[in-house]
Amino acid sequence: MPKKRPIGIFDSGVGGLSVLRHVRAELPFEDILYLADQAHVPYGPRPQSEIQQFSQNITRFLLNQGAKVIVVACNTASAAALTHLRATFPDVPFVGMEPAIKPGVAGTRTGKVGVLATSRTFDSQKYASLLIRFANGVQVLEDPCVGLVDAIERGELDAAATHTLLQTILHPMVAEGIDTLILGCTHFPFVQPLIRQIIGPDIAIIDPAPAVARQTRRVLQQTNQGTRSGRAGQTHLVTSGPLTTFTAQVAHLLEYHSDLTIIHRQINSETRLI
């Protein structure tokens, strides 16, 4: 029997694990190879050209490991590099992230929607295009959430400082009357319980990760590469950062552990990420 080819997923850090868990649930028979580029997290403040280079080299690494589809589980990398990746690897199917502006606007009753994302995502042409296409007549309140990705990478999901930071971000949006909050960074679902505590029960929170998992399934079906039966899929995790830290983060963030293999490769030298 030929070896199953994995789904490749990458993010600047642990945020993409919020996407991985939905891909795992949607595609239980698929193998997954996840790469966290923690040597360079966060991507948000970096120049677009640098994010494109990181993303290109990570894609090449995942393809060399046999990946049959690449999920860019990072809003910042999707905004900065997805078009570049598709042009560089025209035969590779990609699935990217984007802030869920369309469903967020469709569900608002007050006409006021909040978006949490990085500055790189807000500055992207893709985000501007989403606003033009779907947000006419709707007030969109934005916050780049400076420091939040770093706090999540440090595992400070319910720390007092994280709570204070989120209060500073969210209270002005709530005061303006938003009824929908869009999580435009894959790190942010990991602090969703804290967000809910701050904004209360009546504001809808939209996480695009389930939709990304469904799109990954569709892409595999369209390219006739899906695995629909057989053994349960295995998940392998790779980091470009410290292995001990990453292992602890995974244990803290993911709800299942029995099928995970955490490995550390010298991907900096293999893919020239630096």
C-alpha positions in Angstrom: 0.0 0.0 0.0 1.4 3.4 -0.9 2.1 5.8 2.0 -0.6 8.3 2.6 0.4 11.8 1.7 -0.3 14.4 4.4 -2.2 17.7 4.5 0.4 20.4 5.1 -0.6 23.2 7.5 1.5 26.1 8.6 1.4 29.2 10.7 3.8 31.6 12.3 3.3 29.8 15.6 0.6 27.9 17.5 -2.4 29.9 16.2 -2.9 27.5 13.3 -3.6 24.7 15.7 -7.0 26.2 16.0 -7.5 25.4 12.3 -5.8 22.0 12.7 -8.3 20.8 15.2 -11.2 21.5 12.8 -9.3 19.9 9.9 -8.7 16.8 12.1 -12.4 16.6 12.9 -13.6 17.2 9.3 -11.0 14.7 7.8 -10.4 12.0 10.4 -8.6 9.6 8.0 -6.1 12.2 6.7 -2.5 12.5 7.9 -1.5 16.0 8.8 1.9 17.7 9.0 1.8 21.0 10.8 4.7 23.5 10.9 4.9 26.3 13.4 7.5 28.9 12.4 8.2 30.0 15.9 11.6 31.2 15.1 9.9 34.2 13.4 6.6 34.7 15.2 4.8 37.1 15.1 4.5 37.7 11.3 2.3 40.7 11.7 5.0 43.4 12.0 7.2 42.0 9.3 7.5 43.3 5.7 5.4 41.6 3.1 8.5 40.4 1.2 9.8 38.7 4.2 6.5 36.9 5.0 6.4 35.8 1.3 9.9 34.3 1.6 9.2 32.5 4.8 5.9 31.1 3.4 7.6 30.0 0.1 10.3 28.2 1.9 7.9 26.5 4.4 5.7 25.5 1.4 8.7 23.9 -0.2 9.6 22.1 3.0 6.0 20.7 3.3 6.0 19.6 -0.3 9.3 17.8 0.1 7.6 15.9 2.9 4.8 14.8 0.5 2.1 17.3 1.3 -0.8 17.1 -1.2 -2.5 20.3 -0.2 -1.2 23.3 1.7 -3.4 25.1 4.3 -2.0 28.5 5.1 -3.5 28.6 8.6 -2.4 32.2 9.2 -4.4 35.2 8.3 -1.2 37.4 8.0 0.6 34.9 5.7 -2.6 34.5 3.7 -2.9 38.2 3.2 0.7 38.8 2.4 1.7 35.7 0.6 -1.1 33.5 -0.7 -1.2 35.1 -4.2 2.6 34.8 -4.4 2.5 31.1 -3.3 -0.1 30.3 -6.0 2.0 31.9 -8.6 5.2 30.2 -7.4 3.6 26.8 -7.1 0.9 26.8 -9.8 0.2 23.0 -9.5 -0.2 23.0 -5.8 -3.7 23.4 -4.2 -3.7 26.0 -1.5 -6.4 26.8 1.1 -6.0 30.2 2.8 -7.5 32.3 5.6 -9.4 35.5 5.4 -11.4 37.5 7.9 -15.0 36.4 7.8 -16.4 39.8 6.6 -19.1 38.3 4.4 -20.8 36.2 7.1 -20.1 38.8 9.8 -21.9 41.5 7.8 -24.7 39.1 6.8 -25.5 38.4 10.4 -25.3 41.9 11.9 -28.5 43.6 13.1 -27.0 46.8 14.4 -24.9 47.4 11.4 -21.8 47.4 13.5 -19.1 44.7 13.3 -15.8 44.3 15.1 -12.7 42.7 13.6 -9.7 41.5 15.5 -6.7 41.0 13.2 -3.0 42.0 12.8 -1.9 45.2 11.1 -0.6 43.3 8.2 -4.0 41.8 7.5 -5.7 45.2 7.8 -3.2 46.7 5.4 -3.7 44.0 2.8 -5.4 44.4 -0.6 -7.4 41.2 0.2 -8.9 42.8 3.3 -9.7 46.0 1.5 -11.4 44.0 -1.3 -13.6 42.2 1.3 -14.7 45.5 2.8 -15.6 46.9 -0.7 -17.5 43.8 -1.7 -19.4 43.0 1.5 -19.3 45.8 4.0 -21.2 48.6 2.2 -23.4 50.4 4.7 -21.9 48.6 7.7 -19.6 50.2 10.3 -16.5 48.0 10.8 -14.5 48.6 13.9 -10.9 47.3 13.7 -8.2 46.6 16.3 -4.7 45.2 15.4 -4.5 43.6 18.9 -0.9 44.6 19.5 0.7 42.1 21.9 -2.1 39.5 21.8 -0.4 37.0 19.6 2.8 37.2 21.7 0.7 36.6 24.9 -0.9 33.5 23.3 2.4 32.2 22.2 3.6 32.5 25.8 0.6 30.5 26.9 -1.0 33.4 28.8 -4.5 32.5 27.8 -6.2 33.6 31.0 -3.5 35.8 32.6 -4.5 39.1 34.2 -2.4 41.0 31.6 -4.2 39.3 28.7 -7.5 40.0 30.3 -6.6 43.7 30.6 -5.3 43.8 27.0 -8.5 42.3 25.7 -10.6 44.7 27.8 -8.7 47.6 26.2 -9.4 46.2 22.8 -13.0 45.1 23.2 -14.7 47.7 25.5 -14.7 50.5 22.9 -16.2 48.1 20.3 -18.9 47.0 22.7 -19.6 50.6 23.6 -20.1 51.4 19.9 -22.8 48.7 19.7 -21.2 45.9 17.8 -23.3 42.7 17.7 -20.8 40.6 15.8 -17.0 40.0 16.4 -14.8 38.5 13.7 -11.7 36.7 14.8 -9.2 37.6 12.0 -6.2 35.8 13.4 -5.9 32.0 14.0 -4.4 32.6 17.4 -7.4 34.4 18.8 -9.8 31.4 19.1 -7.6 30.2 22.0 -8.7 33.2 24.0 -12.3 33.0 22.9 -13.5 32.1 26.5 -11.9 35.3 27.8 -13.4 37.3 24.9 -16.8 35.9 25.7 -16.4 36.8 29.4 -15.7 40.4 28.4 -18.2 41.0 25.7 -21.1 39.0 27.2 -23.4 36.4 25.7 -25.3 38.5 23.1 -22.5 39.3 20.7 -21.8 36.7 18.0 -18.2 35.5 17.6 -17.2 34.2 14.2 -14.2 31.9 13.8 -13.5 31.0 10.2 -11.6 27.8 11.0 -14.6 25.4 10.5 -15.2 26.9 7.1 -11.5 26.5 6.2 -11.7 22.8 7.2 -14.7 22.3 5.0 -12.9 24.0 2.1 -9.9 21.7 2.6 -12.2 18.7 2.3 -13.7 20.2 -0.9 -10.3 20.8 -2.4 -9.2 17.2 -1.7 -12.4 15.9 -3.3 -12.0 18.2 -6.4 -8.4 17.0 -6.8 -9.4 13.3 -6.1 -6.9 13.1 -3.3 -9.2 12.5 -0.3 -8.8 9.6 2.1 -12.2 8.4 3.2 -11.5 5.2 5.0 -8.7 3.1 6.5 -6.7 3.9 9.6 -7.2 7.0 11.6 -5.0 9.9 10.4 -1.8 10.7 12.2 -0.8 14.3 13.1 2.9 15.3 13.1 3.9 18.7 14.4 7.1 20.5 13.6 8.5 23.8 15.0 11.4 26.0 14.1 11.5 27.2 17.7 12.3 25.5 21.0 10.9 22.0 21.2 10.3 22.0 24.9 8.2 25.1 24.7 6.3 23.9 21.7 5.5 20.6 23.3 4.0 22.3 26.4 2.0 24.7 24.2 0.5 21.8 22.2 -0.4 19.9 25.4 -2.1 23.1 26.7 -4.0 24.1 23.5 -5.2 20.9 21.9 -7.9 18.7 23.4 -6.5 15.4 22.1 -3.0 13.9 22.3 -3.1 10.2 21.5 -2.5 10.6 17.8 0.1 13.4 18.0 3.7 13.1 17.2 5.7 16.2 18.0 9.0 16.3 16.2 11.7 18.9 15.8 13.7 19.3 12.7 16.4 21.7 11.8 14.1 23.4 9.3 16.1 26.6 9.5 19.0 25.1 7.6 16.8 22.8 5.5 14.6 25.6 4.2 16.7 28.7 4.8 14.1 30.4 6.8 16.6 32.8 8.2 
